[in-house]
Amino acid sequence: MQYDIIERDDKLRTFPDYAPSDIKVDLELIDSRSPMSLVVSLSDRQRLQKVMQHKRCLISPEAKDLIEIALVSSKKIARPLRPPTSYEKVAYVDERKELMCIKDVDDVVAYTKSKDPIRLSLTAGKVYQFRSRRMKYIDPFTRTKMHFDEEAQVVTSAVHQMSLEGSDLALSFKDDRGWTLNFRDHPTLQTDLDESLLWTYFKEPEIPTLAEESKDQYEQAKSVLKFMETSGKFNFYPGQTEYIAQAACSDSAQIAAETGVGKTLIAISLVLLKQASRVLICAPKGTVKDGKVKTGEPTSPSQWIREFKKFAPTINVYTIFGRGDYEKLLKLHGGELPYGVFLTYDHVMFRNGMERIPNTWVGKNKDTEELYRKHLKQRGFDVPDLWHRPRGEDGEIIPDALPVRDRNNYHFGIGHTRVIDIRDKGAPTGEKHAVSCISEPCLATEIGHTFWDMVILDEAHLICNLNSQITNSIIKMQPKYRYALTATPIPNMVWNIFSIMGWLCVPNWYYGDRCNPRWPYKRDEISDFRKEFVSNERDLTIEIQKRKNGGRGPTSLKHSPVISQPAKLLKLLRPTVAFISKAQCNPDLVKSNILDVRVPMTSEQRRNYTYYMNPAHIPVKDRRFRYGVQLSYLRGIAANPADTEYNRYSTSNFTPKTVAVLEIMYKHLAKGEQVIHVSARQGMTNEIEARLNEAGVKCSRIDGTIKDHSLQASRFKDKQTQVMLFSINCAQAYSFEQCKNLIVGSLEWSYGKFNQALGRVFRLNSPEDVNVYVVLHKHSIEELMFDKVGTKEDAATICLHGKRVPRDVKLTDAMEVLAEHVTGWNSLSTGPEKSEREVLNQWDGIRERLATITRGREELGITKDDQDAVSALINEMKDLI
């Protein structure tokens, strides 16, 4: 029998050529898609119902079963956790099917790219029918790229013709003339209208939230939060109570709160609201582990411990920082873990075993089996050598024989999961179990994936890689309640959210054979997700060059950070992802003043910098990486020129930038204020720390050189130290609302990193306006980077906030910024610059002024130890009160 629809790998395979003519188009549109992904939007769902109900459409039994399961699952629409924004409501038109016009229109209303006028005829009060469909677009743009002639050693730049290719969610309707028009994000045709005009002519639909459907649960949550305020003698900010109550209506959600909103308090509130027996909270190590102090002194409590004592003192809080802690808890409580909250961090719980083969062991010139056997021997296992000499019939080694490789491959299967159907006396029960092959279990596996009632992941964007061990360990955990806390759900590309959403939305998603309308993608269907929501950049200039060179040359196509069909994606995410900003929580939020301070380099530093502006001076084995290495070199010279391994002329890290940072610090330290300094380079942090120590200024430090981050954070929080030195990669999860001054001495190429650093001081409860100083070297790559992307939100962040991404925003590429910098270098006027000796001569005066901050108090008989003791006493009194 020739079927029109069959099932292949859980997807529908259609044959429209042999099908009835009235469903040919429908079959083409559902081909190679899973039934579950077709029930997310109303148009696709109706299309699926149409072919199912068609009397002459032949569907295989396997395909019919999949379609029926999907249609049954889609009967209950997943409601958003928060009220949708006007932009997000665009995708909900598909569910409503009709909109009411709010104004009479009979005129030319807009123009397409070709400047063709569009005439629109509408009647106020009339209801118009809408349907959605996917329409592709191609947006041309240009990008400047750098070219280096290896033979002539000459640098040139060229403007490349580029195109951005993606899809729009188009809303089609007929106006009063009977013309079919489309509202879409990228109007191209003469019948296309700009989507931003939709609510100019039509009334926005009312979209009920999950809280409105679950009123009793929502009101009960608000009552519990009110009790928390009364018992804890504190008040939530106006927007916090509503947000937490809305999120609590779901048993799993992503708390996508802006940095500084107070995700720790939100998590504690969810613990109390859900009344879970055993809660596992996995957070950055420095925020959960108590700081170690001198012998005989009490430990410095971690940030999470402090918050629980403050907001939920009745909850028992335990820590698991190793197998020893776990075994000790079992021993003290009769062989099982007690009820309460358990704090841990990722390396302890998920990274201390081997449940997958590391990615670094796989690839070209890598012998995975040899590396695995070496690992087993290091762990004390007795395994035979991979290569051995053959033996003769007498058992003796044959002297001249070549070594033979052992045919056993011990690493095969590690990291793979197989789903097994459970049968009872040979009959299928409908239940399934998953069996995973692992080498050594991590602690989470030993405790059990279903042991916890609630799991809360802080900084959950760290599990965005589905191929990593930590991600695969976490998605196996199947508590009833699961929440992910992060300010950046999409740190780089839109598919970063794929694994987090699968874990939150689909029970036992790690089996690999499961999805639902809330997340219609199985574990191995990330390629389908990319096809739907990822746009691509095409370099047309490279394609022309490749055709001339017989197909040889670099790739011309790459994924773009611009999201395809963003409104449709937001509709899919909003039942799980709940965003809130500081301004939405607190209408009286203080301001953040971002000030850029631009200083020259030293003459030696500039000479060093100029040398590496020439790509010919960048030593690389593979020229494809030349520009990336050059970018790193130039950024290093702008931060700590003397410490870099490629330094040629500099002898000191004490640069005009160091002077500016110390001057700003003195300005605020003299007022009795604290200061945080953030840097992307360890050498710069070393220089600042050495100078502060010499001047007698006490400082804390959190980066890769310090093990006990919690102690450093506690001392700064308690004002035992005046300055905090942060690595920009560690500037997350900590809250220092008592400090209102931030200095960024060295930038990363990312708005997200800058925003995380800003969130350490710019908090929901910041008592005063905060000052953010970004110190830059004039005419450097970091200055250009800051001007291009420093404080600008990326496209994914704008979209997740429920805003429309402006189409005139040009995508900035790091290599394009480098090309602009290098090729325009000769025209730059650097101005007068001091030598390193002249700059160093300024240190004595700066040190003297910094030292007077401490000495001035000591002359009054108040030492730093006295100040520290008073601060500690005040904190104790606050706790008692």
PyMOL commands that set and color helices and strands:
alter all, ss='L'
color gray80, all
select helices_A, chain A and resi 16-18+21-30+35-39+42-53+61-73+89-96+195-201+210-213+215-232+238-247+263-274+285-288+303-311+323-332+346-349+359-361+368-378+443-447+460-463+469-474+494-505+509-511+526-533+540-548+566-573+582-585+603-612+615-617+623-639+656-669+682-694+709-717+751-758+781-790+795-800+814-823+825-827+836-840+843-858+864-880
alter helices_A, ss='H'
color red, helices_A
select strands_A, chain A and resi 5-8+11-14+98-100+105-111+117-122+127-129+131-149+154-174+180-184+192-194+252-257+278-282+317-319+340-344+387-388+404-405+417-424+427-436+454-458+481-485+534-539+557-563+577-580+592-599+675-679+699-702+723-727+741-744+770-777
alter strands_A, ss='S'
color yellow, strands_A
deselect
rebuild
show_as cartoon
